Amino acid sequence: MSSWRRVAGRPHGVPKPGPTFGAKPAVASSQNGSSVLIFHSDRTRFFRLLSFTAIVQSIFWISAASLAPDVREHTDDGSGEKMAFYKRYGLTVACLFMATIFGGMGVMIPRRYVTQLVLKKRQAAPVLQMETYTMFGRRKFEVPANAVDFSTARTSAIGKDMLPFRIQQHRFFYLLDTRVGEVKNHQLLRQIMRA
């Protein structure tokens, strides 16, 4: 009789095959069974360019505001004279307003664009971990799954490609851009949208 014995379908003494070198997990969106990746998008280059443009524009308009009080009007004799007080300082306020607009856009828009959405299972209740851009990097935060409201996306004309949603106690909308991002788990996303 052969000295080899079969245990659970393989000869006794033969080690169980280990994972293949470099092989990926069976479910790439799951980590330890408690986190599931729902959506992912990478537009780092675009938002870096946006932030750089916002900074340059803000510097330009602040510089223009500093020069506005010295602006002179053309006169018939060719000698320029300073503009009226309300014109000079009105121009200064307008330039500062433009600088504020561009600076605000550079800060706010990246923070509203979701680059990653992960569902985390907790004992009390599931939470959503969101990652958005900032002016110089990224930020992560967690919110309860039932605090997310996709009702605008269901009624919006752009709902097929871009999914706007709100979070309780957050003032502005957030955005999932499915045109350039990838939905990793459609079923979970639909459940969250219907909640």
C-alpha positions in Angstrom: 0.0 0.0 0.0 1.3 3.4 -0.9 2.6 5.6 1.9 0.8 8.6 0.5 -2.5 9.3 2.0 -5.0 11.8 0.7 -6.3 14.5 3.1 -9.0 16.8 1.9 -8.4 15.9 -1.7 -4.5 16.1 -1.7 -1.8 13.7 -0.8 -0.7 13.8 2.9 2.5 15.7 3.3 2.0 18.0 0.3 1.6 21.6 1.5 -1.5 23.5 0.5 -0.7 25.8 -2.5 -0.2 29.4 -1.4 -1.2 32.5 -3.3 0.5 33.2 -6.6 3.1 36.0 -6.3 1.8 39.3 -7.4 -1.9 38.1 -7.5 -4.5 40.7 -6.6 -7.3 40.0 -4.0 -10.4 38.4 -5.4 -12.5 41.5 -4.5 -10.4 44.6 -5.1 -13.0 46.9 -3.6 -13.1 45.1 -0.3 -10.7 45.4 2.6 -11.0 42.8 5.4 -14.7 42.5 4.5 -15.6 45.8 6.2 -14.9 48.5 3.6 -16.3 48.5 0.0 -15.1 50.9 -2.6 -18.2 52.4 -4.4 -16.7 55.1 -6.6 -13.3 56.3 -7.7 -12.0 59.1 -9.8 -8.6 60.7 -10.4 -8.5 64.3 -11.7 -5.4 65.4 -9.8 -3.8 67.2 -12.7 -7.0 69.1 -13.6 -7.5 70.4 -10.0 -3.8 71.3 -9.6 -4.2 73.4 -12.8 -7.4 74.9 -11.5 -5.7 75.9 -8.2 -2.7 77.4 -9.9 -5.0 79.4 -12.2 -7.0 80.7 -9.2 -3.9 81.8 -7.4 -2.5 83.6 -10.5 -5.8 85.3 -11.1 -6.1 86.4 -7.5 -2.6 87.9 -7.5 -3.3 89.7 -10.8 -6.6 91.3 -9.5 -5.0 92.2 -6.1 -2.2 93.9 -8.0 -4.7 95.7 -10.2 -6.5 96.9 -7.0 -3.3 98.3 -5.6 -2.8 100.3 -8.8 -6.4 101.6 -9.2 -6.0 104.6 -6.9 -3.3 106.0 -9.2 -5.2 105.6 -12.4 -5.3 108.8 -14.5 -7.8 110.0 -17.0 -6.9 111.4 -20.4 -7.4 115.1 -20.8 -7.6 117.4 -23.8 -4.2 119.0 -23.2 -2.6 115.6 -23.0 -1.7 115.8 -19.3 -3.4 113.1 -17.3 -5.2 113.7 -14.1 -6.4 111.4 -11.4 -9.8 109.9 -11.8 -12.6 111.0 -9.5 -12.5 109.5 -6.0 -15.6 107.3 -6.5 -14.2 106.0 -9.8 -10.8 105.1 -8.4 -12.0 103.4 -5.3 -14.9 101.8 -7.1 -12.4 100.2 -9.5 -10.4 99.1 -6.4 -13.4 97.4 -4.9 -14.2 95.7 -8.3 -10.7 94.3 -8.5 -10.8 93.0 -5.0 -14.1 91.4 -5.7 -12.7 89.6 -8.7 -9.7 88.4 -6.6 -12.2 87.1 -4.0 -14.2 85.3 -6.7 -11.2 83.5 -8.2 -9.8 82.7 -4.8 -13.1 81.3 -3.6 -13.4 79.1 -6.7 -10.0 77.7 -6.2 -10.8 76.8 -2.6 -14.4 75.6 -2.9 -14.7 73.7 -6.2 -12.0 71.1 -5.4 -13.6 70.5 -2.0 -16.9 69.6 -3.6 -15.6 67.1 -6.1 -15.6 63.5 -4.7 -12.7 61.5 -5.8 -13.4 58.4 -3.7 -16.5 57.0 -2.0 -16.1 54.1 0.4 -18.8 52.3 2.5 -17.6 51.2 5.9 -19.5 48.8 8.0 -19.8 49.8 11.7 -21.6 48.1 14.5 -23.9 51.1 15.1 -24.6 52.1 11.5 -22.7 52.1 8.2 -20.8 55.2 7.3 -19.5 56.7 4.1 -15.9 57.7 3.9 -15.4 60.5 1.3 -12.3 61.8 -0.2 -12.2 65.2 -2.0 -9.6 67.5 -3.3 -8.3 70.6 -1.7 -6.3 73.5 -3.1 -3.0 71.7 -2.4 -3.9 68.0 -1.9 -6.8 65.9 -0.6 -8.9 65.4 2.5 -11.0 62.6 3.9 -14.0 62.6 6.2 -16.8 60.3 7.3 -20.5 60.8 7.4 -23.4 58.4 8.3 -24.8 56.7 5.2 -28.3 58.0 6.0 -27.1 61.6 6.1 -26.5 61.6 2.3 -29.3 62.9 0.1 -29.3 62.1 -3.6 -32.8 63.4 -4.2 -31.4 66.2 -6.4 -29.6 63.6 -8.6 -32.8 61.7 -9.2 -34.6 64.8 -10.5 -31.7 66.6 -12.1 -31.2 66.7 -15.9 -27.5 66.0 -15.4 -28.2 63.0 -13.1 -27.1 60.4 -15.7 -23.5 61.6 -15.9 -23.0 63.8 -12.8 -24.6 63.0 -9.5 -25.0 66.0 -7.2 -25.9 65.2 -3.5 -26.1 66.9 -0.2 -24.9 66.0 3.3 -26.8 67.0 6.4 -25.2 70.0 8.1 -23.1 70.7 5.0 -24.0 73.9 3.3 -23.0 73.2 -0.3 -23.6 70.3 -2.8 -21.0 67.5 -3.5 -20.6 65.9 -6.9 -19.9 62.4 -8.3 -18.7 62.7 -11.8 -19.4 59.4 -13.5 -18.2 60.6 -16.9 -14.5 60.5 -15.8 -14.8 58.4 -12.7 -15.7 54.7 -12.3 -18.5 53.3 -10.3 -17.1 50.1 -8.7 -20.3 48.9 -7.1 -23.5 49.9 -8.9 -25.8 48.0 -6.5 -24.5 49.7 -3.4 -24.7 53.1 -5.1 -28.3 52.5 -6.1 -29.2 51.5 -2.5 -27.6 54.7 -1.1 -29.4 56.8 -3.7 -32.8 55.2 -2.8 -32.2 55.6 0.9 
